[in-house]
Amino acid sequence: MTIGRADGAERTLRVRDTAEDDTPPTTRREVPWGIRAGNAARHLERMPQTSDYLAFLAAVPAPASANAARDKAVQGKLDGVREAFSGPYVVDGAQVTARPMFRMNHARPAAKVAMVETCAARVGVPARPAIYGQPTPKQLVKITQALIDTGCLPKGPGDVATRIRQMQWDHGIGVDCAGYSKEAIAATAARRPELYAPGNESFRDLDGKRAGSFAKLSVADARPGDLITLDAIAPEVWGHNVVVYSRTTADASQKAVLGAKHGPELAAFLASAGPHHVLEVDSSWGAGSEGNPCGGFRRDTWIYDASTKTWGSFDPRTDPPRLELSSRGPSGDAYHGTYRPR
């Protein structure tokens, strides 16, 4: 439906419910807390953002925790995983970083696969994990640099980081959501839980076989380093996995600011009894069948209304950004559970 704005324009609000939802999951781009604090230096790769979405993030309450020191340390490690997956790379004598591209089971020409295997052997790392979408940061960066050194980097147009990501996509290497989450959990867990080999990890058995390694908890208790799993909604066939970067509860004054800045639909969503939990989550997000530039690593923001069990998530590709509400879960998928390594 369309909703009038004060400036006379209209904005589209797509509201999802349990009776109707045939829209593929949307993708959003990373906007770290550093951008909100005015520290653009922390942003590894400046990506297009709508001014309205940036204003929304600026009004989101800053993380608060009863164990702030622990959470800050975990967030530092999560930032380290992001940075390790991003290079650096040397291109024409200059050092650059590039967010890791998404990787899933899209077929690649045999010649491209052979080139990956040759480059991996040359730098002494296995090729299969990167091809399966579940490499370590070191494996992905080494193979990517070898491809650059071999002359596989597209000539342009586009900046170097964009071309590096395109090269990863074209050669069928990168990281999927489970692969990224696995590395994040391994880096932050107090005790390493049971994690599967590259190509086998999907986090689909945490309520069963691996219940001894992961404790299930509520969204309200999520903290940095926890895992959230989502189930696919038809016509999609894959679920999703993310790692919590922060969780905070918006108070009345913060909700008033958010509602005033972003119109009646968000104000109505925030007017319920709540509480409204604001979560930042890290993952490698789907890139469609053509390598959508929104794919790969992003840090997204979700809002969960505990009183109505409704999720709100945003698509910053539209201006103004589209607010999507769903009783099933965020980002076009169904919420399955929140888990903490034991």
Stockholm file with secondary structure:
# STOCKHOLM 1.0

chainA/1-342         MTIGRADGAERTLRVRDTAEDDTPPTTRREVPWGIRAGNAARHLERMPQTSDYLAFLAAVPAPASANAARDKAVQGKLDGVREAFSGPYVVDGAQVTARPMFRMNHARPAAKVAMVETCAARVGVPARPAIYGQPTPKQLVKITQALIDTGCLPKGPGDVATRIRQMQWDHGIGVDCAGYSKEAIAATAARRPELYAPGNESFRDLDGKRAGSFAKLSVADARPGDLITLDAIAPEVWGHNVVVYSRTTADASQKAVLGAKHGPELAAFLASAGPHHVLEVDSSWGAGSEGNPCGGFRRDTWIYDASTKTWGSFDPRTDPPRLELSSRGPSGDAYHGTYRPR
#=GR chainA/1-342 SS CEEECTTSCEEECEECBTTBCCCCCCCCCCCCHHHHTTCGGGCSSCCCCCHHHHHHHHHSCCCCCTTHHHHHHHHHHHHHHHHHHTCCEEETTEEECCCCCBCCSCCCCHHHHHHHHHHHHHHTCCSHHHHHTCCCHHHHHHHHHHHHHHTCSCCCSSCHHHHHHHHHHHHTCCBCHHHHHHHHHHHHCSSCCCCCCTTTCCCCCTTTTTTTTEEEECGGGCCTTCEEEEECCTTCCCCEEEEEEEEEECCHHHHHHHHHHHHHHHHHHHTSSCCEEEEEEEEEECCTTTTCTTCEEEEEEEEEETTTTEEEEEETTSSSCEEEEESSCSTTSEEEEEEEEC
#=GC SS_cons         CEEECTTSCEEECEECBTTBCCCCCCCCCCCCHHHHTTCGGGCSSCCCCCHHHHHHHHHSCCCCCTTHHHHHHHHHHHHHHHHHHTCCEEETTEEECCCCCBCCSCCCCHHHHHHHHHHHHHHTCCSHHHHHTCCCHHHHHHHHHHHHHHTCSCCCSSCHHHHHHHHHHHHTCCBCHHHHHHHHHHHHCSSCCCCCCTTTCCCCCTTTTTTTTEEEECGGGCCTTCEEEEECCTTCCCCEEEEEEEEEECCHHHHHHHHHHHHHHHHHHHTSSCCEEEEEEEEEECCTTTTCTTCEEEEEEEEEETTTTEEEEEETTSSSCEEEEESSCSTTSEEEEEEEEC
//
